[in-house]
Amino acid sequence: MSVDTAPIVRPSADWRTGRDEEAADVAAGRTPADEAFLANLFPDAFLDPLEPIEAAYEAEVAAASASGSGPASYAAIYAAVEKAVTALNDLNEQGEGAYIETGERERLCEYLEQVIEARGVKVDDMGRELGFGSGELTDEWRDW
């Protein structure tokens, strides 16, 4: 099993960085305050609870993939995906459905796949074994 040791940037970290950069641009006068939107799009009420969801998901995928990258690990990895997606559903509900929109959905789905692939597991191979198609990793549970 080949494990990619390159760090995966969590969506929460990306969004915090963007928010901080935008705030710095406003403070420096490079961006008008009325054009700044990232603080509203990514409030702490969304990012703070997102971080432990990401951490737990990464740990669960790592543990599940420890048995190898083949079918023996697929069910446990898929269970980790379900747990993360349902937690994200709950978090998005807390934000009245406004936290996760199209761009966020795409970034989160990309991240969920990256975590799996970084452990040496091919999502497409897992999908063929478990009965989901390319791009459908989260479809069974995702409300966002």
trRosetta pair geometry for C-beta under 8 A, 3 or more apart (Angstrom, degrees):
i j d omega theta_ij theta_ji phi_ij phi_ji
1 65 7.5 159 -176 166 152 99
1 68 5.7 -166 -54 -145 132 55
1 69 4.5 151 -120 -22 106 110
1 119 7.8 -18 168 154 124 66
1 120 4.1 105 180 123 89 159
2 120 4.8 152 69 -115 50 109
3 118 6.9 39 -169 153 70 61
3 119 5.8 -16 -124 -145 93 37
3 120 4.9 -64 -78 -34 56 110
4 117 7.0 11 15 126 135 77
4 118 4.3 -96 65 -139 105 64
4 119 7.9 -61 33 -31 79 21
4 120 7.3 166 -8 -61 72 63
5 118 7.9 123 -72 -173 18 99
6 118 7.1 -120 59 -127 78 110
8 58 7.6 -175 61 -109 132 123
8 111 7.0 116 168 -148 119 79
8 114 5.2 144 -132 129 124 121
8 115 6.0 167 115 -84 178 67
8 118 5.8 -94 -51 -45 122 159
9 13 5.5 -120 -172 79 81 124
9 14 5.7 91 140 -57 116 95
10 13 4.6 93 62 4 86 102
10 14 7.1 -149 96 -5 46 85
10 51 7.2 80 136 -121 156 66
10 54 4.7 64 -141 179 128 158
10 111 6.7 67 -140 -147 48 138
11 14 5.4 -54 -149 36 37 114
11 15 6.1 30 158 -16 70 109
11 50 7.2 -82 85 161 102 137
11 54 7.2 -163 36 -89 83 135
11 104 7.3 92 -177 -152 141 75
11 107 4.9 115 -114 134 118 114
11 108 5.6 -34 -35 -84 162 65
11 111 5.3 -89 -34 -43 101 154
12 15 5.9 -59 -145 41 29 108
12 16 6.2 30 156 -20 65 107
12 47 4.9 127 -148 -151 98 86
12 50 4.6 166 -80 102 121 119
12 51 5.0 -137 104 -76 171 75
12 54 6.1 -129 5 -11 120 148
13 16 5.8 -51 -142 36 30 110
13 17 6.3 33 157 -20 63 107
14 17 5.9 -62 -154 36 26 111
14 18 6.4 23 154 -16 64 108
14 107 7.1 -131 72 -169 151 140
15 18 5.7 -51 -145 37 33 111
15 19 6.2 35 155 -20 65 107
15 38 7.4 -179 -169 -169 75 106
15 41 7.9 -129 -156 109 113 99
15 42 4.2 -175 168 -129 120 155
15 47 6.2 -153 92 -95 123 119
16 19 5.6 -57 -148 38 30 113
16 20 6.2 28 155 -18 66 108
16 42 7.2 -140 -71 139 46 136
16 47 6.0 116 -67 -160 97 155
17 20 5.8 -57 -146 38 29 109
17 21 6.2 28 156 -18 65 107
18 21 5.7 -55 -145 37 29 110
18 22 6.3 29 156 -18 64 106
18 38 5.4 -148 124 -140 97 152
18 42 7.4 93 73 20 107 153
19 22 5.9 -56 -149 36 28 111
19 23 6.5 29 152 -19 63 106
19 38 4.2 -158 -101 130 67 118
19 39 5.7 111 -155 -78 107 57
19 41 8.0 -155 -89 64 103 90
19 42 5.2 -120 -61 74 130 122
20 23 5.7 -53 -148 35 32 112
20 24 6.4 33 153 -19 64 105
21 24 5.6 -54 -150 36 32 112
21 25 6.4 35 151 -20 65 105
22 25 5.5 -53 -149 35 34 114
22 26 6.5 35 152 -19 65 102
22 31 6.4 -56 -158 59 71 165
22 36 5.3 134 160 -138 114 97
22 37 7.8 -86 -177 44 159 50
22 38 4.6 136 24 25 156 130
22 39 7.4 -141 90 -30 125 83
23 26 5.7 -51 -150 34 33 111
23 27 6.3 32 152 -18 65 107
23 36 7.2 85 -85 -153 49 144
23 38 7.9 -104 -37 70 79 113
23 39 6.8 81 -72 -60 104 116
24 27 5.6 -54 -145 39 32 112
24 28 6.1 22 157 -11 66 111
25 28 5.9 -60 -141 45 28 104
25 30 4.2 -83 -160 71 82 110
25 31 4.0 52 128 2 113 114
25 36 7.7 165 79 -93 102 108
26 29 7.8 42 178 -69 28 23
26 30 7.7 -80 -58 54 22 70
26 31 5.0 -56 -74 76 62 97
26 32 7.5 3 -123 131 81 12
26 33 5.2 82 -154 -93 119 67
26 36 5.0 -17 -69 -59 133 143
31 35 5.6 -123 179 79 90 113
31 36 5.9 100 127 -69 124 90
32 35 4.7 80 68 6 89 107
32 36 7.6 -146 97 -20 48 82
33 36 5.7 -44 -155 13 41 117
36 39 6.6 29 145 9 109 104
37 40 5.6 -63 -167 45 59 109
37 41 5.6 54 140 -23 86 111
38 41 5.3 -57 -137 43 38 111
38 42 5.7 -15 177 27 75 107
39 42 7.1 -73 -127 62 18 71
39 43 6.9 55 167 -90 58 65
40 43 6.8 -3 -146 -55 26 96
42 46 6.0 -114 -153 73 51 129
42 47 5.8 53 174 -49 92 116
43 46 5.3 97 62 9 71 96
43 47 7.1 -159 99 4 34 92
44 47 5.7 -64 -129 51 37 99
44 48 5.0 38 175 -27 77 111
45 48 6.8 -25 -110 29 15 109
45 49 7.6 -2 174 6 43 107
45 94 7.5 -144 160 128 103 114
45 95 6.9 139 116 -89 110 97
46 49 7.2 -85 -166 46 22 91
46 50 6.1 22 153 -28 64 120
46 91 7.0 98 -142 165 65 111
46 95 5.8 25 -86 -72 101 144
46 99 4.5 166 -119 -132 126 121
47 50 5.3 -59 -141 34 33 118
47 51 6.7 45 163 -34 66 96
48 51 6.5 -48 -161 14 27 112
49 52 6.7 -53 -161 36 46 101
49 53 6.9 48 147 -19 69 108
49 91 5.5 -177 106 -119 123 116
49 94 7.7 31 51 57 159 157
50 53 5.5 -63 -157 37 40 115
50 54 6.3 39 151 -21 74 105
50 88 7.8 48 -122 -110 85 82
50 91 6.4 108 -79 -174 73 163
51 54 5.8 -55 -149 35 32 111
51 55 6.4 29 156 -17 66 107
52 55 5.4 -51 -140 39 39 113
52 56 6.0 39 160 -20 69 104
53 56 6.1 -56 -146 38 27 108
53 57 6.3 29 154 -21 62 109
53 84 6.0 113 174 -143 95 77
53 87 4.7 178 -124 120 118 135
53 88 6.4 127 170 -65 157 74
53 91 6.9 -76 -38 -34 153 145
54 57 5.8 -58 -148 36 28 113
54 58 6.4 27 156 -18 65 106
54 84 7.9 70 -94 -140 36 119
54 111 7.5 -47 -126 155 107 139
55 58 5.9 -55 -149 35 29 110
55 59 6.4 25 155 -15 64 109
56 59 5.8 -59 -148 39 31 110
56 60 6.1 28 156 -18 67 109
56 83 7.5 -98 127 125 119 123
56 84 7.3 175 89 -90 96 87
56 87 7.9 84 67 -11 135 172
57 60 5.9 -59 -145 38 28 108
57 61 6.3 24 159 -15 65 107
57 80 6.0 119 -146 167 65 101
57 81 7.8 67 -146 -96 109 39
57 83 7.4 -179 -96 88 78 98
57 84 4.1 43 -94 -88 123 133
57 112 7.1 -77 174 -117 146 79
57 115 6.4 50 131 127 104 174
58 61 6.0 -57 -146 38 28 107
58 62 6.3 30 155 -20 63 109
58 115 5.6 -122 -104 -142 71 128
59 62 5.7 -55 -148 36 30 113
59 63 6.4 27 155 -16 65 106
60 63 5.8 -53 -145 38 32 109
60 64 6.1 29 156 -18 66 110
60 76 7.9 -150 169 160 87 88
60 79 7.8 -115 167 97 128 85
60 80 3.7 167 119 -120 122 119
60 83 6.8 -5 83 59 178 140
60 84 7.9 -161 51 -45 137 104
61 64 5.7 -56 -140 41 31 110
61 65 5.9 20 162 -12 66 113
61 77 5.7 55 -129 -132 77 86
61 80 5.1 -174 -65 110 68 161
61 115 5.1 111 51 140 165 110
61 116 5.8 -115 -153 -88 136 61
61 119 5.8 -155 145 -23 101 151
62 65 6.2 -63 -141 42 23 102
62 66 6.8 47 152 -49 58 93
62 119 6.3 -160 -102 -102 52 127
63 66 5.7 -34 -160 -6 33 120
63 76 7.6 -105 105 155 83 132
64 67 7.4 -55 173 19 41 101
64 73 5.4 117 151 -167 78 91
64 76 3.5 -174 -136 118 109 111
64 77 4.5 168 119 -67 142 63
64 79 7.4 173 -101 52 144 97
64 80 5.7 -126 -12 -21 147 131
65 68 7.4 -117 -175 77 58 18
65 69 6.5 23 -157 -93 98 61
65 73 5.1 75 -112 -176 46 150
65 77 6.3 55 -61 -79 85 117
65 116 7.6 158 -67 -146 135 61
65 119 3.9 77 88 157 173 137
65 120 6.7 139 178 52 130 89
65 121 5.5 -119 -117 -31 120 124
66 73 7.7 156 43 -110 42 125
67 72 5.0 -110 128 120 125 117
67 73 4.9 172 66 -75 98 95
67 76 7.7 92 23 30 127 145
68 72 5.7 53 56 58 113 119
68 73 5.6 -164 72 -23 61 120
69 73 6.5 -52 -120 40 17 139
69 119 7.3 168 -101 122 92 81
69 120 4.5 -96 -82 120 133 96
69 121 4.6 -167 -147 -88 85 66
69 122 7.4 67 169 1 117 72
70 73 6.6 104 63 19 42 92
70 74 7.5 -61 139 -30 37 99
71 74 5.2 -40 -143 4 43 123
71 129 5.3 -164 -106 -153 94 151
73 76 5.8 -69 -163 48 55 108
73 77 5.7 52 145 -24 86 110
73 121 6.5 -116 97 -95 129 134
74 77 5.8 -61 -145 38 29 109
74 78 6.0 28 159 -19 67 109
74 121 7.6 161 -90 -159 68 131
74 126 4.8 170 -129 -137 106 90
74 129 5.4 -83 -121 92 175 138
74 130 5.8 -162 157 -48 126 115
75 78 5.7 -55 -145 38 29 112
75 79 6.4 34 152 -23 63 104
75 130 7.4 156 -85 -99 61 118
76 79 5.5 -48 -149 32 33 115
76 80 6.8 37 150 -20 62 100
77 80 5.6 -52 -156 31 36 113
77 81 6.7 39 146 -20 66 100
77 116 6.0 88 -175 -122 131 108
77 119 8.0 -167 -110 72 128 146
77 121 6.2 -141 -90 120 169 172
77 126 6.6 -73 82 -134 135 148
78 81 5.4 -46 -151 32 38 115
78 82 6.5 42 149 -20 65 101
78 126 7.0 176 -62 171 100 121
78 130 5.8 153 -76 -126 153 166
79 82 5.6 -48 -149 34 35 114
79 83 6.4 36 152 -20 65 104
80 83 5.7 -52 -147 35 32 112
80 84 6.4 30 154 -16 65 106
81 84 5.9 -59 -149 39 30 108
81 85 6.1 25 157 -17 67 111
81 112 6.1 85 -127 -176 93 125
81 116 7.8 -4 -69 -61 112 129
81 137 6.1 -112 -156 165 151 97
81 138 6.5 -134 173 -92 110 70
81 141 7.9 155 128 31 84 133
82 85 5.9 -59 -142 39 27 108
82 86 6.2 21 162 -14 65 109
82 140 7.3 -41 -101 87 96 117
82 141 5.4 132 -136 -35 72 156
83 86 6.2 -58 -144 39 25 105
83 87 6.4 26 155 -18 61 109
84 87 5.7 -59 -151 38 30 112
84 88 6.3 30 152 -18 65 106
84 112 6.5 167 99 -112 146 113
85 88 5.5 -53 -148 37 33 112
85 89 6.5 42 149 -25 64 99
85 112 7.7 27 -65 -105 91 156
85 138 4.9 163 -102 -148 137 100
85 141 4.3 111 106 93 132 122
85 142 5.3 -83 -165 -76 122 73
86 89 5.2 -41 -149 28 38 119
86 90 6.6 40 151 -18 63 100
86 141 5.6 -71 -61 175 81 133
87 90 5.7 -51 -152 35 34 112
87 91 6.4 35 150 -19 65 105
88 91 5.5 -51 -143 38 35 113
88 92 6.2 36 157 -19 66 105
88 100 6.7 64 171 -55 105 157
88 108 6.6 112 -137 -174 155 151
88 142 7.7 -14 85 -123 121 80
88 144 6.5 -90 136 12 106 138
89 92 5.9 -59 -150 37 27 109
89 93 6.5 31 151 -22 63 105
89 141 7.0 -109 -35 152 135 90
89 142 7.1 -170 -72 -141 102 39
89 143 4.5 78 -129 27 108 116
89 144 6.6 -158 -102 -22 60 97
90 93 5.6 -53 -152 32 32 115
90 94 6.7 37 150 -23 63 100
91 94 5.6 -50 -157 27 35 115
91 95 7.0 18 150 -3 64 105
91 99 6.5 -78 132 74 90 160
91 100 7.9 84 94 -26 98 118
92 95 5.8 -64 -155 47 37 103
92 97 5.9 44 157 -114 95 38
92 98 7.9 170 -164 42 75 34
92 99 4.9 -138 -118 55 65 108
92 100 4.5 -57 -102 18 125 112
92 143 7.0 -172 73 86 136 101
92 144 4.8 -164 -82 -80 173 128
93 96 7.4 34 -175 -84 37 23
93 97 6.9 19 -105 -58 41 65
93 143 7.8 20 -57 93 97 144
94 99 7.8 21 71 -17 80 138
95 98 4.9 -115 144 56 101 80
95 99 3.7 94 57 -32 160 104
95 100 7.9 121 65 -2 134 70
97 100 7.8 -80 -166 51 47 76
97 144 7.5 178 -145 -112 70 85
98 101 7.3 -11 -164 -49 44 104
99 104 6.9 -135 142 134 61 170
99 144 7.9 -51 79 -128 83 142
100 104 4.5 -133 -137 104 58 127
100 105 5.6 94 169 -67 97 75
100 108 6.7 -20 -135 -6 120 148
100 144 3.8 16 99 -177 130 147
101 104 5.5 82 44 23 55 106
101 105 6.7 -98 116 -14 22 99
101 144 7.9 -95 -73 -179 22 99
102 105 5.7 -57 -144 32 24 113
102 106 6.5 20 161 -15 62 106
103 106 5.9 -56 -150 35 30 109
103 107 6.4 25 155 -15 65 109
104 107 5.7 -57 -146 40 32 109
104 108 6.0 31 157 -19 68 108
104 144 7.7 -55 98 152 107 132
105 108 6.0 -57 -144 38 26 108
105 109 6.2 23 159 -16 64 109
105 142 7.8 95 -146 -178 107 135
105 144 5.6 -166 -95 124 105 95
106 109 6.0 -57 -145 38 28 108
106 110 6.2 31 155 -21 63 108
107 110 5.7 -54 -148 36 30 114
107 111 6.3 33 153 -21 63 107
108 111 5.6 -54 -149 36 32 115
108 112 6.5 34 154 -21 65 102
108 144 8.0 29 53 90 151 133
109 112 5.7 -49 -147 32 33 112
109 113 6.6 29 155 -12 63 105
109 135 7.9 40 161 -154 139 65
109 137 6.8 143 -158 58 91 112
109 138 5.7 -115 -112 8 95 135
110 113 6.0 -63 -155 41 30 108
110 114 6.2 33 150 -24 67 109
111 114 5.5 -53 -142 34 31 114
111 115 6.5 35 159 -23 64 101
112 115 6.1 -51 -154 28 29 112
112 116 7.0 24 150 -13 60 106
112 137 6.2 177 111 115 123 139
112 138 6.4 87 68 -60 164 117
113 116 5.8 -59 -155 38 37 110
113 117 6.0 30 154 -16 72 110
113 123 5.0 -31 -141 -54 96 158
113 137 6.0 179 -77 -8 92 163
114 117 5.7 -58 -140 42 31 108
114 118 6.0 37 158 -27 66 107
115 118 5.9 -53 -148 30 26 114
115 119 7.1 20 153 -15 58 105
116 119 6.1 -66 -163 34 33 107
116 121 5.0 -75 172 76 86 111
116 123 5.5 93 94 -74 138 93
116 126 7.2 -70 174 0 142 156
116 137 8.0 -154 4 -139 153 147
117 120 7.8 87 -179 -45 37 9
117 121 6.7 -109 -95 70 31 61
117 122 6.9 46 -114 -109 81 40
117 123 6.3 -51 -62 -22 92 98
121 125 7.4 -131 -179 64 67 113
121 126 6.1 44 163 -50 109 124
122 125 4.0 72 81 8 109 110
122 126 6.7 179 91 -11 56 83
123 126 5.5 -55 -148 38 34 114
123 127 6.2 38 152 -24 66 105
123 134 7.9 98 112 -125 103 63
123 137 5.9 -45 -164 -80 124 127
124 127 5.5 -52 -147 34 31 115
124 128 6.6 35 154 -21 63 100
124 134 5.8 1 -107 -92 96 91
125 128 5.8 -50 -151 32 32 111
125 129 6.6 27 152 -14 63 108
126 129 5.8 -62 -153 40 31 110
126 130 5.9 0 161 5 70 117
127 130 6.2 -69 -131 53 26 91
127 131 7.4 -101 -180 66 57 16
127 132 4.5 -90 -143 79 91 74
127 133 6.0 107 167 -117 135 7
127 134 6.6 168 74 -67 167 43
127 136 6.7 107 -135 61 129 97
127 137 7.1 -88 -79 -82 110 71
132 136 4.3 -147 177 99 102 114
132 137 6.6 130 117 -90 144 33
132 139 6.8 167 -149 41 124 113
132 140 7.2 -89 -91 -36 134 109
133 136 4.7 70 59 5 70 132
136 139 4.4 -40 -161 2 78 132
136 140 7.9 75 161 -29 91 77
138 141 6.4 -82 -175 56 67 85
138 142 4.3 61 141 -44 103 126
139 142 6.0 -55 -112 29 23 111
